[in-house]
Amino acid sequence: MTILEEILAHKRKEVAEVKELRPIKLLEKSIFFETKSVSMREYLKRSDKVGIIAEIKRASPSKGMIHEYIDVEQLSIGYMQAGASALSVLSDAKYFGGSLQDVEITRKFNYCPILRKDFMLTEYQVIEAKSSGADCILLIAAALDPDTCTQLAKMAKDLGMEVLLEVHDKTEIDSHASEFIDLIGVNNRNLHDFTTNIETSVELVNHIPEDFVKVSESGISDAASIKHLKSAGFDGFLIGGYFMEHGHPEDACARLIKEVLKG
């Protein structure tokens, strides 16, 4: 069993248990459920921003615990003050140390696009995302068959959210991209050995139809890489591990954005 298969098996069990504790009718009573979403597509295209999606996560399967003790309120505000275009919040507990409460706190203190980053497998999780204040959900092509991916994406759109489709190769773009997808993110991390290479994004950029906002994910840690990816055609840059390895992730974000803006 690969690490992805292990994570998905655990996620299915976890969702089944949570549904018993928090039925859909309860989720729909959230103060965020009727709130209009903030467009990640629009924010990543803004000329006054670099396009960084700054991520909040405590751990990862590849690195273990990265930054255990964080104040989500302060960090999310700090990221936005640093100039981030959007925020990505890990809500998976077992493998990333996150929670839906992290998404809710981030929403409470920020007006910006918020991505709920998790292993989305069911319609219940899409409703969860909306109820927690997320504006966008992540759908991972490697974790979903095309029909399920389209079904979940359509539901997210019906609820007013946007959808970021994560892919690793051209085959996944061809099989999973649909009219309900807003952004396509190329994950530069090899799911088999966890190495990262931003050239993965560069090699795939021309295979992504122009209708989609293009995002590069993982392995980005310097201004030169962002400039290289921008010139290739990317609008967004999802960065988590690099920021979270610092004592003050928001300061690392501010420094990187300044470097990019130097020209």
C-alpha positions in Angstrom: 0.0 0.0 0.0 1.4 3.4 -1.0 1.2 6.4 1.4 -1.6 7.9 -0.7 -3.6 4.6 -0.5 -3.0 4.5 3.2 -4.2 8.1 3.6 -7.3 7.6 1.5 -8.3 4.4 3.4 -8.0 6.3 6.7 -9.9 9.3 5.3 -12.9 7.1 4.2 -13.1 5.7 7.8 -12.7 9.1 9.3 -15.4 10.7 7.2 -17.8 7.9 8.0 -17.3 8.5 11.8 -17.6 12.3 11.5 -20.9 12.1 9.6 -22.4 10.4 12.7 -21.3 13.3 14.9 -22.0 16.2 12.6 -24.9 15.5 10.2 -25.3 17.6 7.1 -28.3 19.5 8.6 -26.0 20.8 11.4 -23.3 21.8 8.9 -25.8 23.8 6.9 -26.6 25.9 9.9 -23.1 27.4 9.9 -22.9 31.2 9.7 -20.5 30.7 6.7 -22.9 28.5 4.7 -24.7 31.4 3.0 -21.7 33.7 2.8 -20.5 34.6 -0.7 -17.1 33.1 -1.5 -14.0 35.1 -2.4 -12.6 34.2 -5.8 -9.2 32.6 -5.8 -9.1 32.9 -9.6 -9.4 36.6 -9.4 -6.9 37.1 -6.6 -4.2 35.0 -8.3 -4.7 37.2 -11.4 -4.3 40.5 -9.5 -1.5 42.6 -10.9 -0.6 44.0 -7.4 0.1 40.5 -6.0 2.7 37.9 -6.7 0.3 35.0 -6.7 1.5 33.1 -3.6 -0.9 30.8 -1.9 0.6 30.6 1.6 -0.1 27.4 3.4 -0.8 26.6 7.1 0.2 23.1 8.1 1.9 21.6 11.1 3.2 18.4 9.5 3.4 16.3 6.3 3.8 12.6 5.4 7.2 13.3 3.8 8.7 15.5 6.6 6.8 14.5 9.8 6.2 17.3 12.3 7.3 20.6 10.8 5.9 23.3 13.1 3.7 21.9 15.9 2.8 25.0 17.8 1.3 27.7 15.6 -1.3 30.4 16.3 -3.6 30.1 13.2 -5.1 33.5 13.8 -1.8 35.3 13.9 -0.1 33.3 11.2 -3.0 33.7 8.7 -3.1 37.5 9.3 0.7 37.6 9.1 0.7 35.9 5.7 -1.9 38.3 4.3 0.1 41.3 5.7 3.2 39.9 4.0 1.4 40.1 0.7 0.1 36.6 0.1 -2.7 36.3 -2.5 -4.5 33.5 -0.8 -4.3 31.0 2.0 -4.3 27.2 2.0 -5.3 25.5 5.2 -4.7 21.8 5.8 -7.7 20.3 7.6 -6.4 16.7 7.7 -5.5 15.8 11.3 -3.6 12.5 11.2 -1.1 13.3 8.5 -0.9 17.1 8.5 -1.9 18.0 12.1 -4.7 20.2 10.9 -8.4 20.6 11.5 -11.6 22.2 10.2 -11.3 24.6 13.1 -8.1 25.9 11.5 -10.1 26.8 8.4 -12.8 28.4 10.5 -10.3 30.6 12.4 -8.6 31.6 9.2 -12.0 32.6 7.7 -13.0 34.6 10.8 -9.9 36.8 10.7 -9.3 37.2 7.0 -11.1 38.5 3.8 -9.2 36.6 1.1 -9.5 33.3 -0.8 -9.1 30.3 1.5 -8.4 26.8 0.1 -9.5 23.9 2.3 -6.7 21.4 1.5 -7.6 17.8 2.3 -8.2 14.5 0.7 -11.7 15.1 -0.6 -13.6 11.9 -1.5 -17.2 12.6 -0.6 -20.0 15.1 -1.0 -20.1 15.4 2.8 -16.6 16.9 2.8 -17.6 19.5 0.2 -20.4 20.6 2.5 -18.0 20.6 5.4 -15.7 22.9 3.4 -18.5 25.4 2.8 -19.6 25.3 6.4 -16.1 26.0 7.6 -15.8 29.1 5.4 -13.6 27.8 2.6 -13.8 29.5 -0.8 -12.1 26.8 -2.7 -11.6 23.0 -2.4 -8.8 20.8 -3.6 -9.6 17.7 -5.7 -6.7 15.4 -6.3 -6.9 13.5 -9.6 -4.7 10.6 -8.3 -7.3 10.1 -5.5 -10.5 10.2 -7.6 -11.9 8.6 -10.7 -13.0 11.1 -13.3 -16.7 10.8 -12.7 -16.4 11.3 -8.9 -14.1 14.2 -9.5 -16.7 15.9 -11.8 -19.5 15.1 -9.3 -17.7 16.8 -6.4 -16.5 19.7 -8.5 -20.1 20.4 -9.7 -21.4 20.2 -6.1 -18.7 22.7 -5.0 -19.7 25.1 -7.8 -23.4 24.7 -6.9 -22.5 25.8 -3.3 -20.6 28.9 -4.7 -17.1 27.6 -4.2 -14.2 27.3 -6.7 -12.2 24.1 -7.4 -8.5 23.5 -7.7 -7.7 20.3 -9.5 -4.3 18.8 -8.5 -2.6 16.8 -11.2 0.8 15.1 -11.7 0.8 14.3 -15.4 -0.9 15.0 -18.8 -3.1 12.0 -18.5 -4.7 13.4 -15.3 -5.3 16.7 -17.0 -7.0 15.0 -19.9 -9.2 12.7 -17.8 -10.2 15.0 -14.9 -10.4 18.6 -16.2 -14.0 19.7 -16.7 -16.3 22.8 -16.9 -16.6 22.7 -13.1 -12.8 23.2 -12.5 -11.5 26.7 -12.0 -7.8 26.2 -11.4 -5.4 23.4 -12.2 -2.4 22.8 -9.9 0.6 20.8 -10.9 2.1 19.0 -7.9 5.9 19.0 -8.3 6.2 16.2 -5.7 6.6 12.7 -6.9 4.1 10.6 -4.9 6.3 7.5 -5.0 9.6 8.9 -3.6 8.5 12.4 -2.4 11.2 14.2 -4.3 10.3 17.6 -5.9 11.2 19.1 -9.2 9.6 22.4 -10.4 10.4 21.4 -14.0 7.4 19.0 -13.6 5.2 22.2 -13.8 7.1 23.6 -16.7 6.7 20.4 -18.7 3.0 20.3 -18.2 2.0 24.0 -18.5 1.3 23.9 -22.2 -1.0 20.9 -21.7 -3.3 22.9 -19.4 -6.1 24.6 -21.4 -6.1 28.4 -21.2 -9.5 28.4 -19.5 -7.9 27.4 -16.2 -5.8 29.4 -13.8 -2.5 27.6 -13.5 -0.9 26.9 -10.1 2.4 25.3 -9.3 2.6 23.3 -6.0 5.4 22.0 -3.9 9.2 22.4 -3.9 9.1 26.2 -4.4 11.5 28.0 -2.1 13.2 31.0 -3.9 12.4 34.0 -6.0 14.2 32.6 -9.0 11.9 29.6 -9.1 8.8 31.8 -9.0 10.0 34.0 -11.8 10.9 30.9 -13.8 7.4 29.5 -13.3 5.7 32.9 -14.0 7.5 33.2 -17.3 6.3 29.6 -18.1 2.7 30.7 -17.6 1.8 30.1 -14.0 -0.4 32.5 -12.0 -0.3 30.8 -8.6 2.4 29.3 -6.4 1.4 27.1 -3.5 4.1 27.2 -0.8 3.8 25.5 2.6 6.8 23.4 3.7 9.3 26.1 3.0 7.5 28.8 5.0 6.5 26.4 7.9 10.1 25.4 8.4 10.9 28.9 9.7 10.2 30.1 13.2 8.0 32.8 11.8 6.5 31.6 8.5 4.9 34.9 7.8 8.4 36.6 7.8 9.7 34.1 5.4 6.7 34.8 3.2 7.3 38.5 3.3 11.0 38.1 2.4 10.3 35.9 -0.5 7.6 38.2 -1.9 10.1 41.2 -1.7 12.7 39.2 -3.6 10.2 38.4 -6.3 9.1 42.1 -6.6 12.7 43.3 -6.9 12.5 42.3 -10.6 
